[in-house]
Amino acid sequence: MSDTIVVKAVKDFFTGKFLFMSLAPFVVPVILIGGFVAYGSSEIITLLQNGASSGDFSYIDESAYPTLAYILSFTIVHWIIMALFVLFGTLGTVLLSLIIAVITVGFMTPFIVKSVRKKSYPLVDKGKETAVFTSIWMLFKIFLKFILLFLCTLPFLLLPFVNFMILQLPFFYLFYQLMMHDLSTVGVSQDATKIIQENRVSLLVVMLVFFFLSLIPMFGLLLQVFFVVYLSHFILSKSSINRTESNIIVKDN
């Protein structure tokens, strides 16, 4: 069944409609992040780069921060600063792009689900959509838990080798919850919530694969629609099986 779902998702994704939807989440993060870097942080970046390369940290008050000025006088410290700046700057850009892409695709989820159902699962009944205020409240709780989880991971950033992976936990939580929220609130099927609960281990593994693919910049921005297409097929196919089994039981009785 998994192979069938993958094949169906790939075929749907490489249609003109879904490819067009894939480009929208790509363009939005590029414009937003590009604008932020160009106009909001260009002076900060230049300041750090110049200081790290030349050793000129004259913008620091040496009388107020003598220890910091002494530490920054070493060449190796300059290289560490640049390396950390590039590492966390790149990681932050990728994660921010990922979250923006997920949120952007969230607005397209109803159209994606409707298209998948109409093409492959016309007999599966549409579920009830979640009310707007209820959906907003659910999103608020998701982001609140994300912030708390993110704050809990901050102390671990001081640990070498662990800091890079530990930072992924809150973002994976946000990635997973936003995806599941989008699918469950648009009424993908009547038993969508039940299917998600019963297959949470399988979905967790799939979402882990999707998340690590998303950390690759181009993959992360262009494959969000594919992820929704795959998950729609996953839920709708199981809803279709449940519907068939229910009909068989009714006939037998």
C-alpha positions in Angstrom: 0.0 0.0 0.0 2.8 2.4 0.8 4.4 1.9 -2.6 1.0 2.6 -4.3 0.6 5.8 -2.2 4.1 7.0 -3.2 3.5 6.3 -6.9 0.1 8.1 -6.8 1.6 11.0 -4.9 4.6 11.3 -7.4 2.2 11.2 -10.4 0.0 13.9 -8.9 2.9 16.1 -7.9 4.3 16.2 -11.5 1.2 17.7 -12.9 1.0 21.4 -13.9 -1.4 22.3 -11.2 0.7 20.9 -8.3 4.0 22.1 -9.7 2.6 25.6 -9.9 1.5 25.4 -6.2 5.0 24.2 -5.3 6.6 27.4 -6.7 4.5 29.7 -4.6 5.9 28.6 -1.2 9.4 28.9 -2.9 8.9 32.5 -4.1 7.4 33.8 -0.8 10.3 32.8 1.5 12.9 34.0 -1.0 11.3 37.4 -1.2 10.8 37.7 2.6 14.2 36.4 3.7 16.0 38.1 0.8 14.4 41.4 1.7 15.3 40.9 5.4 18.9 40.2 4.6 19.2 43.0 2.1 17.6 45.8 4.1 17.4 44.6 7.7 20.6 42.9 8.5 23.2 44.1 5.9 24.9 46.5 8.4 25.1 43.9 11.1 26.5 41.3 8.7 29.1 43.8 7.4 30.1 44.8 10.9 30.6 41.2 12.0 32.5 40.3 8.8 34.8 43.3 9.0 35.5 42.8 12.7 36.2 39.1 12.3 38.5 39.5 9.3 40.4 42.6 10.4 40.3 42.2 14.2 38.9 45.7 14.5 36.2 45.6 17.2 36.4 49.3 18.0 32.7 49.4 18.3 33.1 47.6 21.7 33.8 49.7 24.7 37.1 48.2 25.9 36.9 50.0 29.3 33.5 48.5 29.9 34.2 45.0 28.5 38.0 44.4 28.8 37.7 40.6 28.9 35.6 40.5 25.7 37.9 42.9 23.9 40.9 40.7 24.9 39.3 37.5 23.7 38.3 39.1 20.4 42.0 40.1 19.8 42.9 36.5 18.9 42.7 35.4 15.3 41.3 32.0 16.1 38.3 33.7 17.8 37.7 35.7 14.6 37.5 32.5 12.6 35.2 30.9 15.2 32.9 34.0 15.1 32.7 33.8 11.3 32.1 30.0 11.4 29.3 30.3 14.0 27.8 33.2 12.1 27.7 31.2 8.8 26.5 28.0 10.5 23.7 29.5 12.5 22.8 32.1 9.8 22.5 29.3 7.2 20.6 27.0 9.6 18.3 29.8 10.7 17.6 30.8 7.1 16.7 27.2 6.2 14.5 26.6 9.2 12.7 30.0 8.7 12.2 29.2 5.0 10.8 25.8 6.0 8.3 27.2 8.4 7.2 29.9 6.0 6.8 27.3 3.3 4.7 25.0 5.6 2.5 28.0 6.5 2.1 29.0 2.9 1.2 25.5 1.8 -1.3 25.4 4.6 -3.5 27.9 2.7 -3.4 25.6 -0.3 -4.2 22.4 1.6 -8.0 22.5 1.0 -7.4 22.7 -2.7 -4.8 20.0 -2.7 -7.0 17.6 -0.7 -10.1 18.4 -2.8 -8.1 17.6 -6.0 -6.7 14.3 -4.6 -10.1 13.2 -3.4 -11.8 14.1 -6.6 -9.3 12.3 -8.8 -8.6 9.1 -6.8 -11.1 8.8 -3.9 -14.5 10.1 -5.1 -16.4 7.7 -2.9 -14.7 8.9 0.4 -17.0 11.2 2.3 -15.6 14.6 3.2 -15.2 15.3 6.9 -16.4 18.3 8.8 -14.2 21.3 8.6 -13.0 22.9 11.9 -14.4 26.3 12.8 -12.1 29.3 12.1 -11.8 30.3 15.8 -11.2 26.7 16.9 -8.5 26.4 14.3 -6.8 29.6 15.4 -6.9 28.5 19.0 -5.3 25.1 18.1 -2.6 27.0 16.2 -2.0 29.2 19.2 -1.5 26.2 21.4 0.9 24.6 18.8 3.1 27.7 18.6 3.0 28.1 22.4 4.3 24.5 22.9 6.9 25.2 20.2 8.2 28.2 22.0 8.3 26.4 25.3 10.1 23.4 23.7 12.5 25.8 21.9 13.4 27.5 25.2 14.0 24.2 26.9 16.5 23.3 24.2 18.5 26.5 24.5 20.8 25.3 27.3 21.8 22.3 25.2 23.2 24.6 22.5 26.4 24.9 24.7 27.1 21.2 24.3 29.3 20.3 21.3 28.0 17.8 18.8 24.6 17.8 20.5 23.7 21.5 19.9 23.0 21.0 16.1 20.6 18.1 16.5 18.8 19.4 19.7 17.8 22.5 17.9 15.9 20.4 15.3 13.5 19.0 17.9 11.2 22.1 18.4 11.2 22.7 14.7 10.3 19.1 13.9 7.5 19.4 16.4 6.2 22.5 14.7 6.6 21.0 11.2 4.7 17.8 12.2 1.9 19.6 14.1 1.3 22.2 11.4 1.0 19.5 8.8 -1.4 17.4 10.8 -3.4 20.4 11.8 -3.8 21.5 8.2 -5.1 18.0 7.2 -7.3 17.4 10.1 -9.0 20.8 10.0 -9.9 20.9 6.3 -12.1 17.8 6.6 -9.9 15.5 4.5 -12.2 12.6 5.6 -14.7 11.7 8.3 -12.2 9.4 10.1 -9.1 11.4 9.5 -8.4 12.0 13.2 -8.8 8.3 14.0 -6.5 7.3 11.1 -3.8 9.8 12.3 -4.0 8.4 15.8 -3.9 4.8 14.7 -1.0 5.3 12.4 1.0 7.9 14.4 4.1 5.7 14.4 4.1 5.3 10.6 3.3 9.0 10.2 6.1 10.0 12.6 8.6 8.0 10.5 7.3 9.5 7.3 7.4 13.0 8.7 10.9 12.6 10.0 12.0 11.7 6.4 10.1 14.7 5.1 11.6 17.0 7.8 15.2 16.0 7.0 14.5 16.4 3.3 13.1 19.9 4.1 16.5 20.9 5.7 17.9 20.7 2.1 17.1 24.3 1.0 15.7 23.6 -2.5 13.9 20.4 -1.4 12.5 22.1 1.7 10.9 24.8 -0.4 9.7 22.9 -3.4 8.5 19.6 -1.9 6.0 21.0 0.7 3.1 20.4 -1.7 4.3 16.8 -2.4 4.2 16.2 1.4 0.6 17.3 1.6 -0.3 15.2 -1.5 1.3 12.1 0.0 -0.4 12.6 3.4 -3.7 13.2 1.6 -3.3 9.9 -0.3 -2.3 8.2 2.9 -5.4 9.3 4.9 -7.9 9.0 2.0 -6.6 5.5 1.0 -7.1 4.2 4.5 -10.5 5.9 4.7 -11.4 4.1 1.5 -10.3 0.8 2.9 -12.4 1.4 6.1 -15.4 2.3 4.0 -15.1 -0.8 1.9 -14.7 -3.0 5.1 -17.8 -1.3 6.6 -19.9 -2.0 3.5 -18.8 -5.7 3.6 -19.8 -6.1 7.2 -23.2 -4.5 6.6 -23.8 -6.8 3.6 -22.8 -9.8 5.7 -25.2 -8.9 8.4 
